Amino acid sequence: MATPVSVLRLPKGPDPNSRGFDPKSPRFIALCRTSISTSAESEMDPEHLQREQHARSVLRESFLRCLLTMANKKVQFHMYENVKVEATFGASDIDVLNFQVSDLQTPIGVQKEALIRSQDVISYTFDV
């Protein structure tokens, strides 16, 4: 059986036939809303807004590097209802809404291939 590989898709720009990165597009509004609004101080001080945006970009880059490091490693996912599952991490979709995993070990059995919704995951751990 062929080994699954991660797929990296680069986003297209915000042109009319884009993948939805235009902030006014329905896809962007549905999937990419900012869950944490900028602070009130940032709205008044452009320098503070720039520092806040830089901090967010550093956190985003760290998270994406973490996803790359997890590829083909055993990962323990801690989910709601105190459920813990273990699987070999494969990839994430471009919106980080789903994780593709292999050999998912759940309390009721093993699933060869599966998708885990990121909304269902509280935390995850893996050995570096």
C-alpha positions, 0 to 999 in steps of 0.5 A: 500500500502506498504511503500517504503524503501531506499535501501543501496547497498555496492560497491564491490571491483575492481575485474574483475567482479566488479560493475565498481569501478576499475578506468580503467573500462568503467563504472568508466570512464563514470560515476565517472570522477572527475569533479574537478581536483586536483590543480597544487600545489597538483601535486607537494606537496604530503602533499597538495594532502592529505589535498585536498583529506581529504577535499573532503572526508569530503564534500562527507560524509556530502552530504551522511549524508544529503541524509540520513536525507532527507529520508521520508521528504518533499523536495523542489527541485529548478530546471532549468527554475525557476521550483520548485517542492516538493516531499517526498524524498525516496532514491538515486541510488548508483551513485547519478544520480537519486532521487526516490520521492513520491507525486511529486507536479509539476506546471502541477499536482501530480505524485505519484512516480517519478525519478528526475535526479540529473543533473536537480536539482540546489538546494534542501531544507528541514526542519530538 
